[in-house]
C-alpha cells in the first residue's frame, strides 16, 4: 500500500529524526514538533538516548548541571502531544547515531520524515531508506556562515583537504538533494552553505525563519520584573545587558563583559548578566559589573529576558534572540549576520568583536528610553506577526499537503 493511501482518511504522521535530544531546550526540534502536535498532527521524534551536546569535551563543565548525565534511559514517552522514541545510542565517526532506525520507520509508516541536517550520516541513511519506504523526505540546513569557518578560507584550503571535503560531504550531499522533496532554510546564508559546500542546488527549497513559543516568551509586568531582578541579585533600576548560551570562544560573550567594564566607571547601573556556562566563565567574572548564572528552563528564561534592558549576542546567531524579542527586549547583534530581519527596527548592529563599539551602542540605548520603547513595541509586533511557532506550523502543514 502506498504511503498516501496509508495516511488517507487520517492525520498524516510526521516523523522528525535527530541524533540527540534534550527536553529542556527550546530548539527547533523541540518546538516545531510541539507546535505541529498542537495543530492536530500525529508527530513522532526518533532520536538516541543521548542528551544534547553529549560529545562536547566540556559537557560536564558546561551542560551536566542543567541536563544531567550524558545518556538517559532508552524508551518511548509522550511530551506536549509528541511521541518521543529514545533509541540506543551509538557513534559513527564523530557523529551521534542510534540503532533500529529503519525498523522504527517501517513500523511507524510516516507520511513524511524531516531531519534538520544536510550532511550527516543519519541524513544519508534517511535519503537511502526513502527508496524503499516511500515517505516524503524533508531536509533542513541550520549551519550559518557565522559558524562555518571553512566558507571564509575555502580558496586557501589545500587541494587534498578540499578533495576530502567534497568526497565526504559534497558528493553524498548530491544524493541527499536528489532524494529530498523539500529543503527548508532558516536564513539566506544557511542556503548558501548547503549549495556551496554540501552539493545542494537552488531548487525545491523555501526559507522559513526560526520562531518563538509566544505562549512561553512574553513581556512580564513591572512588578514581576522587579521580582526577577531581586531573585538574580539586581536592583530594580539596574539596566541589565543579558547574554544566554555557551561561554565558548566561538560565541565570545567576553566581548560583552569587556563592554560592561568600560561603561561601569561612569554608568554603574549598566550591568551584565550571563546565563549559561563554559570556558570563558572565569574571565567574564573578572570583569566589572558582570554576574553569571547557570542555564535555566524556558519558564524562568522568559523572566530573564523581560527584566533585561538589552539582549546581546556578540558573535554567532542564536534562536534565543527571538525569544528575547518576544519579551519586548531590544537586541544588539554583530554586523556580519545575514539574518538582519531579526534586528531591523528592534535593535542595533555593532562592529563584531569591538567591545568599545558595543559599549557605545549600549550607552546610546540606555540614554534614549523613547528609542528603547520603540524597539520594544516593534519587536513584539514582529514576533507575533512573523515569528510565532503557531504561524510556522500552519505554513509547514500547508506546504506538506502540497508535496
C-alpha positions as CSV (number, residue, x, y, z in Angstrom):
1,X,0.0,0.0,0.0
2,X,1.3,3.5,-0.9
3,X,2.1,6.0,1.8
4,X,-0.6,8.3,0.5
5,X,-3.1,5.5,0.8
6,X,-1.9,4.6,4.3
7,X,-2.5,8.1,5.5
8,X,-5.8,8.6,3.7
9,X,-8.7,9.4,6.0
10,X,-6.4,10.1,9.0
11,X,-3.9,12.6,10.3
12,X,-0.7,12.5,8.3
13,X,2.1,11.0,10.5
14,X,5.2,13.3,10.7
15,X,8.4,11.9,11.9
16,X,11.4,14.0,12.9
17,X,14.8,12.4,13.2
18,X,17.7,13.9,15.3
19,X,20.9,12.3,16.6
20,X,20.5,13.7,20.2
21,X,17.7,15.4,22.1
22,X,17.0,17.1,25.4
23,X,13.6,18.1,26.7
24,X,15.0,21.2,28.5
25,X,16.0,23.1,25.4
26,X,13.9,25.2,23.1
27,X,15.4,24.4,19.7
28,X,13.5,23.8,16.5
29,X,13.4,20.0,17.1
30,X,11.7,20.7,20.4
31,X,9.3,23.5,19.4
32,X,8.3,22.6,15.8
33,X,7.0,19.1,16.7
34,X,5.2,20.6,19.7
35,X,3.5,23.2,17.5
36,X,2.5,20.7,14.9
37,X,1.0,18.4,17.5
38,X,-0.9,21.3,18.9
39,X,-2.2,22.0,15.4
40,X,-3.6,18.4,15.3
41,X,-0.8,16.5,13.5
42,X,0.4,13.0,14.6
43,X,4.0,13.7,15.4
44,X,6.9,11.5,16.4
45,X,10.6,12.0,17.1
46,X,13.2,9.3,16.6
47,X,16.3,10.1,18.5
48,X,19.1,8.5,20.6
49,X,19.2,8.2,24.4
50,X,22.0,10.8,24.3
51,X,21.4,14.3,25.7
52,X,22.2,17.3,23.5
53,X,25.9,18.1,23.2
54,X,27.0,14.8,24.8
55,X,30.1,14.7,22.6
56,X,31.2,18.1,23.7
57,X,34.6,17.6,25.6
58,X,33.4,20.3,28.1
59,X,30.0,18.6,28.7
60,X,30.4,18.1,32.4
61,X,31.5,21.7,32.9
62,X,29.0,23.3,30.6
63,X,25.8,21.2,30.5
64,X,25.7,18.5,33.1
65,X,24.3,20.6,35.9
66,X,21.4,21.6,33.6
67,X,20.8,18.4,31.5
68,X,22.1,15.7,33.8
69,X,24.2,12.7,32.7
70,X,25.1,12.4,29.0
71,X,22.8,9.4,28.5
72,X,19.2,8.7,29.6
73,X,17.2,5.5,29.6
74,X,16.1,4.3,26.2
75,X,12.3,4.1,25.7
76,X,9.2,5.8,24.5
77,X,7.2,8.6,26.1
78,X,4.8,11.4,25.2
79,X,5.6,15.1,25.9
80,X,3.4,18.0,24.7
81,X,1.5,15.7,22.4
82,X,4.6,14.4,20.7
83,X,5.7,10.8,20.9
84,X,9.4,10.6,21.5
85,X,11.3,7.4,20.8
86,X,14.6,7.2,22.6
87,X,16.7,4.5,20.9
88,X,20.1,3.1,22.0
89,X,23.0,5.4,21.3
90,X,25.9,4.6,19.0
91,X,28.5,6.7,17.3
92,X,29.6,6.8,13.7
93,X,32.9,8.6,13.3
94,X,32.4,11.8,15.3
95,X,28.6,11.8,14.8
96,X,25.8,10.8,17.2
97,X,23.7,8.0,15.8
98,X,21.3,5.3,17.1
99,X,20.2,1.7,16.5
100,X,17.0,0.4,14.9
101,X,16.3,3.5,12.7
102,X,15.0,1.5,9.7
103,X,13.0,-0.8,11.9
104,X,11.1,2.1,13.6
105,X,10.5,3.8,10.3
106,X,8.9,0.7,8.9
107,X,6.7,0.3,12.0
108,X,5.6,4.0,12.0
109,X,5.0,4.2,8.3
110,X,5.2,8.0,8.2
111,X,3.9,10.3,5.5
112,X,6.9,12.5,5.9
113,X,10.4,12.4,7.5
114,X,12.2,15.5,8.4
115,X,15.8,15.9,9.6
116,X,17.5,19.2,10.5
117,X,20.7,18.5,8.7
118,X,22.0,18.1,5.2
119,X,25.4,16.5,5.7
120,X,25.2,13.8,8.4
121,X,25.3,10.0,8.2
122,X,21.8,10.0,9.5
123,X,20.7,12.2,6.7
124,X,22.3,10.0,4.1
125,X,20.6,6.9,5.6
126,X,17.2,8.6,5.5
127,X,17.7,9.5,1.9
128,X,18.6,5.9,1.1
129,X,15.7,4.4,3.1
130,X,13.3,6.7,1.2
131,X,13.9,4.5,-1.8
132,X,12.3,1.5,0.0
133,X,9.8,3.2,2.4
134,X,8.4,5.9,0.2
135,X,7.9,8.7,2.6
136,X,8.2,12.4,1.7
137,X,11.7,13.5,2.7
138,X,12.4,17.0,4.1
139,X,15.8,18.3,5.0
140,X,17.0,21.5,6.6
141,X,20.3,23.2,7.0
142,X,20.9,25.2,10.1
143,X,24.7,25.8,9.6
144,X,25.1,29.5,9.1
145,X,28.1,31.3,7.7
146,X,29.0,32.7,11.2
147,X,29.6,29.1,12.5
148,X,31.1,27.7,9.3
149,X,34.7,29.0,9.1
150,X,35.5,26.8,6.0
151,X,33.5,29.2,3.9
152,X,35.8,32.1,4.8
153,X,39.0,30.5,3.7
154,X,37.9,27.9,1.2
155,X,40.1,29.4,-1.6
156,X,43.2,29.0,0.5
157,X,42.5,25.5,1.7
158,X,44.9,22.9,0.3
159,X,43.8,20.7,-2.5
160,X,43.8,17.4,-0.6
161,X,41.6,18.9,2.2
162,X,39.2,20.3,-0.4
163,X,39.1,16.9,-2.2
164,X,38.4,15.1,1.1
165,X,35.6,17.5,2.0
166,X,34.0,17.1,-1.4
167,X,34.3,13.3,-1.2
168,X,32.8,13.0,2.3
169,X,30.2,15.8,2.1
170,X,29.5,17.3,-1.3
171,X,29.2,14.1,-3.3
172,X,26.9,12.4,-0.8
173,X,25.0,15.7,-0.4
174,X,24.1,15.5,-4.1
175,X,22.4,12.1,-3.5
176,X,20.6,13.6,-0.4
177,X,19.4,16.6,-2.5
178,X,18.0,14.4,-5.3
179,X,16.0,12.3,-2.7
180,X,14.7,15.4,-0.9
181,X,11.2,16.5,-1.7
182,X,11.7,19.8,0.2
183,X,14.6,21.7,1.8
184,X,13.8,24.3,4.4
185,X,16.3,27.1,5.2
186,X,16.0,29.5,8.2
187,X,18.2,32.2,6.6
188,X,19.7,33.1,3.3
189,X,23.2,32.1,4.4
190,X,22.1,28.7,5.5
191,X,21.1,28.1,1.9
192,X,24.5,29.4,0.7
193,X,26.3,26.9,2.9
194,X,24.1,24.0,1.7
195,X,24.5,24.9,-2.0
196,X,28.2,25.8,-1.8
197,X,29.5,23.0,0.4
198,X,27.0,20.2,0.6
199,X,26.1,19.6,-3.1
200,X,22.6,21.0,-3.0
201,X,21.0,23.2,-5.7
202,X,19.0,26.3,-5.7
203,X,15.7,24.5,-6.1
204,X,13.0,22.6,-4.1
205,X,13.5,25.0,-1.2
206,X,11.7,27.5,0.9
207,X,13.0,30.0,3.5
208,X,11.2,29.8,6.9
209,X,12.7,31.7,9.8
210,X,13.0,30.1,13.2
211,X,10.2,31.1,15.5
212,X,9.2,31.7,19.2
213,X,6.8,29.9,21.6
214,X,4.8,33.0,22.3
215,X,2.8,31.1,24.9
216,X,6.0,31.0,27.0
217,X,8.0,34.0,25.9
218,X,6.2,37.3,26.5
219,X,6.7,40.6,28.4
220,X,6.1,40.5,32.2
221,X,4.6,43.2,34.4
222,X,6.8,45.7,36.2
223,X,6.1,44.0,39.5
224,X,7.2,40.6,38.1
225,X,10.3,42.1,36.5
226,X,11.3,43.6,39.9
227,X,10.8,40.2,41.4
228,X,13.1,38.6,38.8
229,X,15.7,41.3,39.3
230,X,15.7,40.7,43.1
231,X,16.0,36.9,42.5
232,X,19.0,37.4,40.3
233,X,20.7,39.9,42.7
234,X,19.9,43.1,40.9
235,X,18.3,46.4,42.0
236,X,15.1,47.5,40.4
237,X,16.7,50.4,38.5
238,X,19.6,48.4,37.1
239,X,19.9,48.3,33.3
240,X,20.8,44.7,32.6
241,X,22.5,43.6,29.4
242,X,21.9,39.8,29.1
243,X,23.7,37.1,27.1
244,X,22.4,33.5,27.2
245,X,24.2,30.4,25.9
246,X,27.6,28.7,25.9
247,X,30.5,30.8,27.2
248,X,32.7,29.5,24.4
249,X,35.4,31.2,22.3
250,X,33.3,30.9,19.1
251,X,30.4,32.7,20.7
252,X,32.7,35.0,22.6
253,X,30.4,36.6,25.3
254,X,33.6,38.0,26.8
255,X,33.2,41.0,24.4
256,X,30.0,42.0,26.2
257,X,31.8,41.7,29.6
258,X,34.5,44.0,28.4
259,X,32.0,46.5,27.2
260,X,30.3,46.5,30.6
261,X,33.6,47.1,32.3
262,X,34.2,50.1,30.1
263,X,30.8,51.5,31.0
264,X,30.9,50.8,34.7
265,X,33.1,53.8,35.7
266,X,30.6,56.4,34.6
267,X,27.4,54.3,34.4
268,X,27.4,51.9,37.3
269,X,23.8,50.9,36.8
270,X,24.6,49.3,33.5
271,X,25.4,45.6,34.3
272,X,25.9,42.3,32.6
273,X,24.2,39.0,33.2
274,X,25.5,35.9,31.6
275,X,23.2,32.8,31.7
276,X,24.9,29.6,30.8
277,X,28.3,28.1,31.3
278,X,31.6,27.5,29.5
279,X,35.3,28.1,29.3
280,X,35.1,31.9,29.3
281,X,33.3,32.0,32.7
282,X,36.3,33.0,34.9
283,X,37.3,35.7,32.5
284,X,33.8,37.1,32.4
285,X,33.6,37.1,36.2
286,X,36.9,39.0,36.4
287,X,35.3,42.0,34.5
288,X,33.5,44.7,36.5
289,X,29.7,44.7,36.9
290,X,29.2,41.2,35.4
291,X,27.5,38.2,37.0
292,X,27.0,34.6,35.9
293,X,24.0,32.3,36.4
294,X,23.7,28.6,35.3
295,X,21.3,27.6,32.5
296,X,17.7,27.9,33.4
297,X,14.5,26.4,31.9
298,X,12.3,28.3,29.4
299,X,9.8,29.4,32.0
300,X,12.5,31.2,34.0
301,X,14.3,32.4,30.9
302,X,11.3,34.5,29.9
303,X,11.6,36.4,33.1
304,X,15.3,36.9,32.5
305,X,14.7,38.5,29.1
306,X,11.7,40.5,30.3
307,X,13.7,42.1,33.2
308,X,16.6,42.9,30.9
309,X,17.2,46.2,29.2
310,X,19.0,44.6,26.3
311,X,19.8,41.1,24.9
312,X,23.3,40.9,23.4
313,X,24.8,38.1,21.3
314,X,28.3,39.3,20.3
315,X,29.1,36.8,17.6
316,X,27.0,33.9,16.5
317,X,23.3,34.0,15.9
318,X,21.0,32.1,18.3
319,X,17.4,31.2,18.5
320,X,17.4,32.8,21.9
321,X,17.5,36.3,20.3
322,X,14.0,35.7,19.0
323,X,12.8,34.6,22.5
324,X,14.3,37.8,23.8
325,X,12.5,40.0,21.3
326,X,9.2,38.3,22.1
327,X,9.6,39.5,25.7
328,X,9.8,43.1,24.5
329,X,13.6,43.5,24.9
330,X,15.7,45.1,22.2
331,X,18.8,43.3,21.0
332,X,22.3,44.0,19.7
333,X,24.0,41.7,17.2
334,X,27.2,41.8,15.2
335,X,27.4,43.5,11.8
336,X,28.3,40.3,9.9
337,X,25.0,38.5,10.3
338,X,22.9,37.8,7.3
339,X,19.5,37.4,9.1
340,X,19.2,41.2,9.6
341,X,15.4,40.9,9.7
342,X,15.8,39.7,13.3
343,X,17.2,43.1,14.4
344,X,15.8,45.5,11.9
345,X,13.7,48.0,13.7
346,X,14.1,46.5,17.1
347,X,17.9,46.8,17.9
348,X,21.3,47.7,16.7
349,X,24.3,46.1,15.0
350,X,27.8,46.6,16.3
351,X,31.2,46.0,14.8
352,X,32.0,42.4,15.6
353,X,34.5,41.8,18.5
354,X,34.9,45.5,19.1
355,X,33.9,46.0,22.7
356,X,34.3,49.8,22.5
357,X,31.7,50.0,19.7
358,X,29.5,47.6,21.6
359,X,29.7,49.9,24.7
360,X,28.7,52.9,22.5
361,X,25.6,51.0,21.2
362,X,24.6,50.0,24.7
363,X,25.0,53.5,26.0
364,X,23.1,55.1,23.1
365,X,20.0,53.0,24.1
366,X,20.5,53.4,27.8
367,X,20.3,57.2,27.3
368,X,17.3,57.0,25.0
369,X,14.2,55.5,26.7
370,X,11.9,56.5,23.9
371,X,14.0,54.6,21.4
372,X,14.0,51.6,23.7
373,X,10.2,51.7,23.9
374,X,10.0,52.0,20.1
375,X,12.3,48.9,19.7
376,X,10.3,47.0,22.3
377,X,7.0,47.5,20.6
378,X,8.3,46.8,17.1
379,X,10.0,43.6,18.3
380,X,6.8,42.2,20.0
381,X,4.8,43.1,16.9
382,X,7.3,41.4,14.6
383,X,7.4,38.2,16.6
384,X,3.6,38.0,16.7
385,X,3.2,38.5,13.0
386,X,6.2,36.8,11.6
387,X,8.0,34.5,14.1
388,X,5.5,32.5,16.1
389,X,5.6,28.7,16.1
390,X,1.8,28.7,15.6
391,X,2.3,30.5,12.3
392,X,5.2,28.3,11.4
393,X,3.2,25.1,12.0
394,X,0.3,26.4,9.9
395,X,2.6,27.3,7.0
396,X,4.5,24.0,7.4
397,X,1.3,21.9,7.1
398,X,0.1,23.9,4.1
399,X,3.4,23.1,2.3
400,X,3.4,19.5,3.4
401,X,-0.1,19.0,2.0
402,X,1.2,20.1,-1.4
403,X,4.1,17.6,-1.6
